Amino acid sequence: MIDARSLTPRLPALRLLIDGQGVEPLEGGTLPVVNPATGEKVCDVPSAAAVDVDRAVKSARRAFESGPWSRMSARERGKLIRKLADLLWERREEFALVESLNNGKTFRDAVRGDVAPGAGTLAYFADWADKIHGEVLPVNGPFHTYVLKEPVGVAGLIVPWNYPTCILCWKLGPALAAGCTVVVKPSEMTPLTAMKLGELALEAGFPPGVINVVTGYGDPAGESLARHPDVDKISFTGSGRTARRLMQASASSNLKKLTLELGGKSPQVIFSDADLERAVEACFWGIFGNKGETCNAGSRVLVQDGIYDDFVGRLVVRARQLRVGDPLDPSTEMGAQVSQKQLDTILGYVESGRQQGAHLLAGGERDTENLKAKGFFMRPTVFGEVKPDMKIAQEEIFGPVLSCLRFKDDAHALELANGTLYGLAASLWTHDVAKAHALARKVKSGVVWINCFNEFDDAAPFGGYKESGWGRDLSHHALEGYLQCKAVWTRLPTDV
C-alpha cells in the first residue's frame, strides 16, 4: 500500500451532472465539504433544489424512452458497465484518497473496503446484463403465454455517507444491468466520489442522461426525487426516520418501487466452545472497522457466562491498543468520525450507557491527542455488563462503541439476538455446527454468518428483516428491484 500522504487529491468538477453535462444549479446555492480529520473545508459543491432534480429526472426519462440507451442491446450495456468497472479499478487509489479526505476513513479502508469492492460489484452486474430473461408458461388452453422482464424505468439512487463508492455501485450495477437510467443523490457529507464516478461514466462512453448526479441536502434534493412522478424506483440506504419520509413522499406521487436498507444492531453470539482467538478478532474489527460507521457493525457481542470475563477482557486490551489518527498515515488503524454531529451523537450514547449503569471498560471520550484535536476522532469504546433494555443495546449508534452482554444458554442467546427492532446481520460462534444451523433458522436477520463475520460476495444477497428495511442489494436478487414482470398472451388457432 502506498503512502497516501504523498498524493495530491484530484477532485471532480464541482457541478451537477445532468444530461451528460456539468451544470450549475438553477436554485439552491452551495454546501461545504469538510475533511473530518482536520475539521477544515475541502471545497464547496452545488446544492440542488427541486427544479434541478426535475431537470435530472427529465434527462434520465429521455435517455430511457428515446435515447441511445433505449436502443442498446443488453450485451452492449454490459460492455459499458464493465468498462466503468475497469476504469474505477484502475483509479481505485485516486478515488480512495478523495474518499478518505471526504469521509475520514483510513486510506487503506477506502481502497480495500470501499472503492475496490465497488469496482468488483460493477463487474459482477456487467455480466448479468445479457442474462436477464423471461419464460414461456405452460398455461391451460390454446395460448402461447410468456413473461417478459423489463426495466422499471428511472431509478433514484440515494446513497449514504459511510461507504459512498461501494454502496453507490451496489445500486448502480443492478439498475444499469436491468436497463434503467438513474439519478444519483449522494450524501451531502460525502458527495465527491459520486461526482467523480459520474465523470468516469462519461469517459467510459455512457450516453448522456443515463447517469445523472445531483448533490445537495436530503430536503429538498432527496425528497424531491421521492416525490417526482416520473421516478419509478427509489433505492435508499440510511436511517429509518429518513426512510419513512421517503415512503410518504413516494406515496404522494406514484407509489414507486422502494428498496430500503436501514441499518442494524447486529449481534455476534459467542458460545463457550467457540474458537476464541478468531472470534475476538472478528468482534474487534466488526465494530471498530470503518470507525463503527457500518450498517451491519457487530455492535452487540453476546458472550456465554463461562467465558465472558476472559473474552471481554481480550477485547478491552485490543481496544486500548488500537491506533487512531491521520487517515492517510499507513500506520493508522481507525480514522475520524464523519462529522462533528456524528461524533456528538456517539458521545451522547456513551453518556447514556454510563447513566444506565453499563461498565465503561475502554474509551468513552473524544480523542484530542495532538493534531487530532482539530478533527472528529473518537477513542474505541467498550461497555461491559450491558443489559438488553439499555439504549446502547437497542439503538444504532453508528460509531466505535461495543456493548457486551452475558447469556446463559441457547434460548437466552436467541432471545437477546432477536431482542431489537433490527434484523440486518448476525453471527454465531461455536464448534457445534448443527446447533449453529438450527439457531440460524431462528435468528430474525437477513444475513447470518457462522464462525465468521462481515463476509461479502457480490453473488450473495444483503438486506434485512424487521426495521432493517426491505429488498436486497447484491446478487441476482437485487435485479428484481429494477425490473417489471409482464405476461403476454396470444390465442393460438385450434384447427391447425
C-alpha positions in Angstrom: 0.0 0.0 0.0 1.4 3.4 -1.0 1.8 6.2 1.5 -1.2 8.4 0.7 0.3 11.4 2.3 2.5 11.9 -0.8 -0.5 12.0 -3.1 -2.5 15.0 -4.3 -6.2 14.5 -4.4 -8.0 15.0 -7.8 -11.4 16.5 -7.0 -14.2 16.2 -9.5 -15.6 19.2 -11.4 -17.8 20.8 -8.7 -21.0 20.8 -10.8 -24.2 18.8 -11.1 -24.1 16.2 -13.8 -27.3 16.4 -15.9 -27.8 15.1 -19.4 -24.1 14.4 -19.8 -23.0 18.0 -18.9 -21.7 19.6 -15.8 -24.1 22.4 -14.9 -24.7 24.9 -12.1 -27.9 24.6 -10.1 -30.7 26.9 -11.1 -31.5 27.3 -7.4 -30.1 26.2 -4.1 -26.5 27.6 -3.9 -23.7 25.5 -2.4 -22.8 23.3 0.5 -19.4 22.8 2.2 -17.5 19.5 2.2 -15.3 19.1 5.3 -12.3 16.9 6.0 -13.3 15.0 9.2 -9.6 14.5 10.2 -8.9 18.3 10.3 -12.2 20.0 10.5 -11.2 22.1 7.5 -13.3 22.7 4.4 -12.2 20.8 1.3 -14.4 22.6 -1.2 -18.0 23.7 -1.9 -20.3 21.6 -4.0 -23.6 22.6 -5.6 -26.8 22.2 -3.5 -29.5 21.1 -5.9 -33.1 22.3 -5.4 -36.3 20.7 -6.6 -36.0 22.4 -10.0 -32.6 20.9 -10.5 -33.8 17.4 -9.6 -36.6 17.8 -12.1 -34.0 18.6 -14.8 -32.1 15.5 -13.9 -35.2 13.3 -13.9 -36.3 14.6 -17.3 -32.9 13.9 -18.7 -33.0 10.3 -17.3 -36.5 9.9 -18.7 -35.4 11.0 -22.2 -32.5 8.6 -22.1 -34.7 5.7 -21.0 -37.5 6.3 -23.5 -35.8 7.6 -26.7 -32.1 7.9 -26.3 -29.3 5.5 -27.4 -29.6 3.6 -24.1 -33.2 2.5 -25.0 -31.9 1.1 -28.3 -28.8 -0.5 -27.0 -28.6 -4.3 -26.7 -28.2 -5.9 -23.3 -24.7 -7.1 -24.3 -23.7 -3.6 -25.3 -24.9 -2.3 -21.9 -22.9 -4.9 -20.2 -19.8 -3.9 -22.0 -20.2 -0.3 -20.9 -20.8 -1.3 -17.3 -17.6 -3.5 -17.5 -15.6 -0.6 -18.9 -16.8 1.6 -16.0 -15.8 -1.1 -13.5 -12.3 -1.4 -15.1 -11.8 2.4 -15.0 -12.8 2.5 -11.4 -10.4 -0.4 -10.6 -7.5 1.3 -12.4 -8.1 4.5 -10.4 -9.0 3.0 -7.1 -6.2 4.8 -5.2 -7.2 8.1 -6.8 -10.8 7.6 -5.7 -9.7 6.2 -2.3 -7.7 9.3 -1.5 -10.7 11.5 -2.1 -12.9 9.2 -0.1 -10.6 9.3 2.8 -10.4 13.1 2.8 -14.2 13.3 2.4 -15.2 10.6 4.9 -12.4 10.3 7.5 -11.8 6.6 7.0 -8.3 5.3 6.5 -6.9 5.3 3.1 -6.4 1.5 3.5 -10.1 1.1 4.3 -11.1 3.3 1.4 -9.1 1.2 -1.1 -9.9 -2.3 0.2 -13.3 -1.8 1.8 -14.9 0.7 -0.4 -13.6 1.6 -3.9 -12.2 -1.8 -4.9 -15.3 -3.7 -3.8 -17.4 -1.1 -5.7 -15.5 -1.9 -8.9 -16.0 -5.6 -8.3 -19.7 -5.1 -7.9 -20.0 -3.2 -11.2 -18.0 -6.0 -12.9 -20.4 -8.6 -11.4 -23.5 -6.9 -12.7 -21.9 -6.2 -16.1 -22.0 -10.0 -16.6 -25.7 -10.1 -15.7 -26.9 -7.6 -18.3 -27.4 -10.1 -21.1 -28.7 -12.9 -18.8 -31.9 -11.3 -17.7 -34.7 -13.3 -19.4 -38.3 -14.2 -19.2 -40.0 -17.6 -19.6 -42.7 -19.4 -21.5 -45.6 -20.6 -19.4 -47.5 -23.9 -19.9 -50.9 -22.4 -19.3 -54.2 -24.1 -19.8 -55.8 -23.6 -23.2 -54.7 -22.8 -26.7 -52.3 -20.0 -25.8 -48.7 -19.0 -26.3 -48.0 -17.2 -23.0 -44.7 -15.8 -22.0 -43.2 -13.5 -19.4 -41.0 -10.5 -20.1 -38.6 -8.9 -17.7 -38.4 -5.2 -18.4 -36.6 -2.3 -16.8 -38.7 -0.4 -14.3 -37.6 3.0 -15.8 -35.9 5.9 -14.0 -34.3 5.0 -10.6 -33.4 7.4 -7.9 -30.3 6.2 -6.0 -29.9 7.8 -2.6 -26.5 6.9 -1.2 -25.2 7.1 2.4 -22.0 8.6 3.7 -20.4 5.6 5.3 -19.4 3.7 2.1 -20.0 6.3 -0.6 -18.4 4.5 -3.5 -19.2 0.9 -2.6 -22.9 1.4 -1.9 -23.4 3.6 -4.9 -22.1 0.7 -7.0 -24.4 -1.7 -5.2 -27.3 0.3 -6.6 -25.8 1.4 -9.9 -24.8 -2.0 -11.0 -28.2 -3.7 -11.0 -30.0 -0.6 -12.1 -27.9 -0.3 -15.3 -27.8 -4.0 -15.9 -31.6 -4.1 -15.8 -31.7 -1.3 -18.4 -32.8 1.6 -16.1 -31.5 5.1 -16.2 -30.6 6.8 -12.9 -30.4 10.0 -10.9 -27.8 9.6 -8.1 -28.2 11.7 -4.9 -25.1 11.2 -2.7 -25.0 12.2 1.0 -24.4 15.9 1.4 -21.4 15.0 3.6 -19.6 12.7 1.1 -20.6 13.7 -2.4 -17.2 13.8 -4.1 -16.7 10.2 -5.2 -20.2 10.0 -6.7 -19.4 13.1 -8.7 -16.1 11.5 -9.8 -17.9 8.3 -10.8 -20.3 10.3 -12.9 -17.4 11.8 -14.8 -15.9 8.4 -15.2 -19.1 7.1 -16.7 -19.0 9.7 -19.4 -15.4 8.7 -20.1 -16.5 5.1 -20.3 -18.9 6.1 -23.0 -22.3 6.1 -21.3 -24.8 8.1 -23.3 -26.0 11.5 -21.9 -28.8 11.2 -19.3 -28.2 7.6 -18.3 -26.3 8.6 -15.2 -27.1 11.9 -13.6 -25.7 13.1 -10.3 -27.4 15.8 -8.1 -25.7 16.9 -4.9 -27.5 18.5 -2.1 -29.3 18.1 1.2 -31.8 15.4 1.8 -34.5 18.0 1.7 -35.1 19.2 -0.9 -32.9 17.0 -3.2 -33.6 13.6 -1.8 -37.3 14.1 -1.1 -37.7 15.8 -4.5 -36.6 12.5 -6.1 -39.1 10.5 -4.0 -41.9 12.9 -4.8 -41.2 13.1 -8.5 -44.0 11.4 -10.5 -41.5 10.4 -13.3 -39.2 8.5 -11.0 -40.2 4.8 -11.0 -37.9 3.4 -8.3 -36.1 4.6 -5.2 -33.2 2.7 -3.7 -32.2 4.1 -0.3 -29.6 3.2 2.3 -29.8 5.2 5.5 -31.8 5.8 8.6 -35.3 4.5 9.4 -36.5 8.1 10.0 -35.4 9.2 6.6 -36.9 6.1 5.0 -40.3 6.9 6.5 -40.2 10.4 4.9 -39.2 8.9 1.6 -42.1 6.4 1.8 -44.6 9.2 2.5 -43.1 11.3 -0.4 -43.3 8.4 -2.7 -46.9 7.6 -1.8 -47.9 11.1 -2.6 -46.8 10.8 -6.2 -46.9 7.4 -8.0 -46.4 4.6 -5.4 -42.9 4.0 -6.8 -41.0 0.8 -6.0 -38.7 1.1 -2.9 -35.7 -0.8 -1.8 -34.7 0.2 1.8 -31.6 -0.8 3.8 -31.9 0.9 7.1 -29.2 -0.3 9.4 -28.9 -2.7 12.3 -27.8 -3.6 15.8 -26.1 -6.8 14.8 -25.2 -9.4 17.4 -22.1 -11.6 17.5 -23.1 -14.6 19.6 -20.1 -16.3 21.3 -20.7 -19.7 22.7 -18.3 -21.3 25.3 -17.0 -23.8 22.8 -16.1 -21.1 20.2 -12.6 -20.5 18.7 -11.9 -17.5 21.0 -8.9 -16.2 19.1 -10.8 -16.0 15.8 -13.9 -14.7 17.5 -12.1 -11.9 19.3 -10.5 -10.8 16.0 -13.9 -10.8 14.3 -15.7 -9.0 17.1 -12.9 -6.4 17.3 -13.0 -5.4 13.6 -16.7 -6.0 13.4 -17.2 -2.8 15.5 -14.0 -0.8 15.0 -13.6 -1.4 11.3 -14.6 1.7 9.3 -14.9 3.6 12.7 -18.0 1.7 13.5 -19.8 3.6 10.8 -21.2 0.4 9.2 -24.8 -0.7 8.8 -24.1 -4.3 9.9 -21.5 -3.4 12.5 -21.3 -6.1 15.2 -22.2 -3.6 17.9 -23.5 -6.2 20.3 -21.3 -9.0 21.5 -23.3 -11.7 23.3 -21.0 -13.9 25.4 -21.8 -17.1 27.3 -21.3 -16.8 31.1 -18.4 -19.2 31.4 -16.1 -17.3 29.1 -17.5 -13.8 29.4 -14.7 -12.2 31.6 -11.9 -13.7 29.5 -13.4 -12.8 26.2 -14.4 -9.2 27.1 -11.0 -8.7 28.7 -9.3 -9.6 25.4 -11.4 -7.1 23.5 -10.6 -4.3 26.0 -6.9 -4.9 25.6 -7.2 -4.7 21.9 -9.4 -1.6 22.0 -6.8 0.3 24.2 -4.1 -0.6 21.7 -5.9 0.5 18.5 -4.1 3.3 16.7 -6.4 6.2 16.0 -5.1 9.0 13.8 -4.4 10.6 10.4 -6.4 8.5 7.9 -3.6 8.9 5.3 -0.9 7.6 7.6 -0.2 3.9 6.8 0.1 3.0 10.5 -3.3 4.3 11.4 -6.0 1.7 12.1 -9.0 3.9 12.7 -9.7 7.3 11.3 -12.1 10.2 12.2 -15.9 10.0 12.5 -17.6 11.6 9.5 -18.7 14.8 11.2 -19.0 16.8 14.4 -22.7 16.0 14.5 -22.0 12.2 14.3 -19.3 12.5 17.0 -21.7 14.3 19.3 -24.3 11.6 18.7 -21.8 8.9 19.6 -20.7 10.8 22.8 -24.4 11.1 23.7 -24.8 7.3 23.6 -21.7 6.9 25.7 -23.2 9.1 28.4 -26.4 7.2 28.2 -24.5 3.9 28.8 -22.8 5.4 31.8 -26.1 6.8 33.3 -27.9 3.5 32.8 -25.3 1.5 34.7 -23.1 -0.2 32.0 -19.5 -0.6 32.9 -17.2 1.6 30.7 -14.1 -0.6 30.2 -12.3 1.3 27.4 -12.5 4.6 25.6 -15.7 6.6 26.1 -14.3 10.0 25.1 -13.2 12.2 22.2 -9.6 11.7 21.1 -7.9 15.1 21.2 -4.3 14.0 21.3 -2.1 16.4 19.4 -3.4 17.3 15.9 -6.4 15.0 16.4 -8.0 17.9 18.5 -8.8 19.6 15.2 -10.8 16.6 13.8 -13.7 14.4 14.9 -11.8 11.5 16.5 -13.3 9.0 19.0 -11.5 6.6 21.3 -12.5 2.9 20.7 -15.1 2.2 23.4 -16.2 -1.0 25.1 -19.0 -1.3 27.6 -19.4 -4.4 29.8 -22.3 -5.8 31.8 -24.8 -4.2 29.4 -28.4 -5.0 29.9 -30.7 -5.7 26.9 -33.0 -2.8 27.7 -30.3 -0.1 27.7 -30.2 2.4 24.8 -26.7 1.3 23.8 -28.0 -2.3 23.4 -31.1 -1.3 21.5 -30.4 1.7 19.3 -28.0 2.0 16.4 -25.1 4.2 17.4 -23.1 4.2 14.2 -19.8 4.6 15.9 -16.9 2.7 17.6 -19.0 1.7 20.7 -19.3 -2.0 21.6 -21.9 -3.4 24.0 -21.1 -6.7 25.7 -23.9 -8.8 27.1 -24.0 -12.1 29.0 -26.2 -15.0 28.2 -26.8 -18.3 29.9 -27.9 -20.9 27.3 -29.1 -21.2 23.7 -32.6 -20.0 24.4 -31.3 -16.9 26.2 -28.8 -16.2 23.4 -31.6 -16.4 20.8 -33.8 -14.1 22.9 -31.1 -11.5 23.1 -30.1 -11.8 19.4 -33.7 -11.1 18.3 -34.4 -8.6 21.0 -34.1 -5.4 19.0 -36.1 -3.7 16.2 -33.4 -4.5 13.7 -32.6 -7.6 11.8 -29.8 -6.9 9.3 -27.0 -9.3 10.2 -25.8 -11.7 13.0 -23.0 -14.2 13.6 -22.8 -17.4 15.6 -19.6 -18.7 17.0 -19.5 -22.4 18.0 -17.9 -25.7 17.1 -21.3 -27.3 17.2 -22.2 -26.7 13.6 -25.6 -28.5 13.8 -26.6 -26.2 16.6 -25.4 -23.2 14.7 -27.5 -24.1 11.7 -30.6 -24.8 13.9 -30.2 -21.4 15.5 -29.5 -19.6 12.2 -33.1 -20.6 11.1 -34.5 -18.9 14.2 -32.4 -15.7 14.1 -34.5 -12.9 12.6 -31.8 -11.5 10.3 -31.2 -11.1 6.6 -27.6 -12.4 6.9 -26.3 -15.0 9.4 -22.6 -15.8 9.5 -21.4 -18.9 11.2 -17.8 -18.8 12.7 -17.1 -15.7 10.6 -18.3 -12.1 10.3 -18.6 -9.4 7.7 -18.1 -11.7 4.8 -19.4 -10.4 1.5 -19.6 -11.5 -2.1 -21.4 -9.9 -5.0 -23.2 -13.2 -5.6 -24.8 -13.2 -2.0 -27.8 -11.0 -1.2 -27.6 -8.4 1.5 -30.5 -6.8 3.3 -32.6 -7.0 6.5 -35.6 -8.2 8.4 -37.9 -6.0 10.5 -36.8 -2.3 10.7 -33.6 -3.0 8.8 -35.7 -2.5 5.7 -36.9 -4.5 2.7 -35.5 -5.6 -0.6 -32.0 -6.8 -1.2 -28.7 -5.4 -2.5 -26.1 -7.6 -4.4 -26.7 -10.9 -6.2 -29.3 -11.6 -8.8 -31.9 -10.8 -6.1 -31.0 -7.1 -6.4 -32.0 -7.1 -10.1 -35.7 -7.8 -9.2 -36.0 -4.4 -7.7 -35.2 -2.7 -11.0 -37.4 -5.0 -13.2 -41.1 -5.2 -14.2 -42.7 -8.5 -14.9 -45.1 -8.6 -17.9 -47.2 -11.5 -19.0 -48.1 -11.7 -22.7 -50.9 -13.9 -24.0 -51.6 -15.0 -27.6 -54.5 -17.2 -28.6 -53.4 -19.9 -31.0 -55.6 -21.4 -33.7 -57.0 -24.8 -32.8 -57.6 -26.1 -36.3 -54.0 -26.4 -37.4 
